[in-house]
């Protein structure tokens, strides 16, 4: 079994004042942190989907970059572009992570990889609630992409097929907190200053 990482990093970050991929936390851009998360978690390869100001993102040595031409249509467009790119390769599954959740822990990715091949999909949960990252078996990529519209990514498929989704408790692995505003960034910088990303 080979599981690829898929990092969705196309958003404009209007409330942050710039693309989330270029925002810095703890001295590194969120896109660099996301690639490291997936690599350190055990993904065999990483695809990064860019959009807003993609030309400003420095080269990513450890990842394949895909630019979603229709990124402005929302998260769904980014997910579709990523899954199309992965479909050209040989990965049997992928772990999808979002660039604006930089405190997700490496162990969350490892736990999802541990169940790869034993389910069609798996989702990391925090306090019992499904969040990110998400594991998707190759067999469901087409169906997931078909339901990914607007700002809805894999969530539509996951909610439509709860009996096919394995929930993986990740309470002790980190946080799925989003970086949406300048205030969020200040808070996450404060939290990252002492501990950085959980391992």
N, C-alpha and C positions, 0 to 999 in steps of 0.2 A: 504494500500500500504506500503510495506517495501522496502527501497532502501539501498543497500549495497555500501560501498566504495571499490574501487579497485585501489591500488597504485602500479604502475609499477616502480620497483627499482632494476632491474637486471643488468644494464649496468656496464661495466668495468671502464668507466671514464678515458680512456687512456690519453686524453689531460689534464685531471686534476691530473693525477698521482695516481689514485686509484678509487675504486668503488664509484659511486656517493652516494649510500646509506650511506656510512660512512663519507662523507664530512661534516664538521661542519660549521654552519652558526649561528651566534648569540648565541653560546654556546650549540647548540643542533645539532644532526646529521640530515641530510636531510630526512632520513627515519622516524625519530621521528616526525619531523615537518609535514611530509606528513600524517602520521596517525592522528596527532592532527587536522590537517586541515579537514579531512573527518569526524572525530568524532564530532568536534565542529560545523561542518556544518550541522549535523543532521543525518548522515548515521547510520543505526541501527547496522551495523557490518562492519568490515574492513578486506579485504584480501590484503596482501602484497606479491608481486611476487619478489623474489630474484634470483640471478644468480651468478655473479662474487663474489668470496670470501664470499659466503653466510654464511659460518661457523663463520666468524668474526663479523657478525651483532649480537649485544646483543639481548636477548629475548625481544619480543615486547608484553607486557602484554595485550594491547588493540586490538590485531590484530591476525588473522590467517595467518601464513606464508606458502607460497608455493614456492618451488624451481623449476624454469623452467630448465629442463635438457638441453634443446637446446637453452638456452638464447643467446649464441654466434651468433645465426642466425638473431638476431635483435629484434626490438621492437615487431614485429608481434608475435614472439614466446612467449614473455612474456604476451601479451594480451590474446593469446589463452589459455595459462596455467591458467591465472586468471579466464577467463570465464568458463573453465571446472570446476575449483574449486567452483565457485559461483553456477554453475548448480546443484551441489549436495545439495544446500540449498534451502531455500524457498523465497529468495528475488525476488521481481517482477521487479526490475530494479537495475542498478548500476551507480554510478558516477565514471568515470575513471579519475585519476589524475597521473601526472608524477612527479617522485621524484626530477627531476632537474629544477622544476619551483616553488621554495620555497616562492615566493612573491605573489602567487595566494591567494586571500582573501577568508576568510570563507564565506563572503556574496555571492561570486560566486557560491559556493556549495549550499547555501540555495536557491538561485534563481533557480538553476536547480532542486532541490528537489521540489520546489513549482509547477513545471510543470510536475512532474512525474505522469504518468497515463493519461496524456492528449496528449501525442505524442509518437512516436516510438523512437525518438532521439532528443536531444537538445545539442547545443554547445555554450559555452561561447564565446562572441566576444569582441574584444578590437580594438578600432578605426575601427569598421566595419569588422574586419578580424576574421574568426573562429580560435580559439586556444584551450585552455584547461581550465578547465575540460570539460568532455563530459558526458552526460546522455544517457544511452542505456536501452531501455525497454527489458525485458527478451525475448520477441517475436523475437527480431532481433539478439540475441547473436550468434546463429549458423551461420547466414549469415555474420555477422561482422567477426567472427573468420575465415570463409572461405576465406575472402579477405585480412586477415592480414598476409602479407608475407614480409620477409626481415625487413627493417626498417620502414615499413608502418604498423601503428596500425589501429585504427578505421577510419582513414582519407579516405581510399579507399571506404568503404561503404558509408560514409557521402557524398562524392563527387559524387558517383554513384546515390544517391537518394536525391537530394537537396529538392525535394518537400515533403519529409517525415521528414525533419530536422527542428526543431524550433531553431531560433537564439535568444540568450539571451544576451542583452547588459550588459557587466560587466566592462565598462570603469572606473567606480568609485569605484571598489571593490579591486583593487590591480593591479598586473602586472603579465603577463605570460612570463616574461623574463627567458631565459634558463641559467643554469650554465654549460657551456661546457669547459671553459678554466680557468686557474689560474687568468687571468685578470678579467673574469666574476665574479669569487668568491670575489676578492678584491672589485669590484664595489658593489656587492650585500651586502657584509658585511658593507660597508659604508652606504648603503641605509637602512639596517636593524638596524644599531646602534641606530638611534633615534626613529624610528617608529615601527620596527619589522613588523610582518604580519598584514595587515589591517583586521579589524573585520567587 
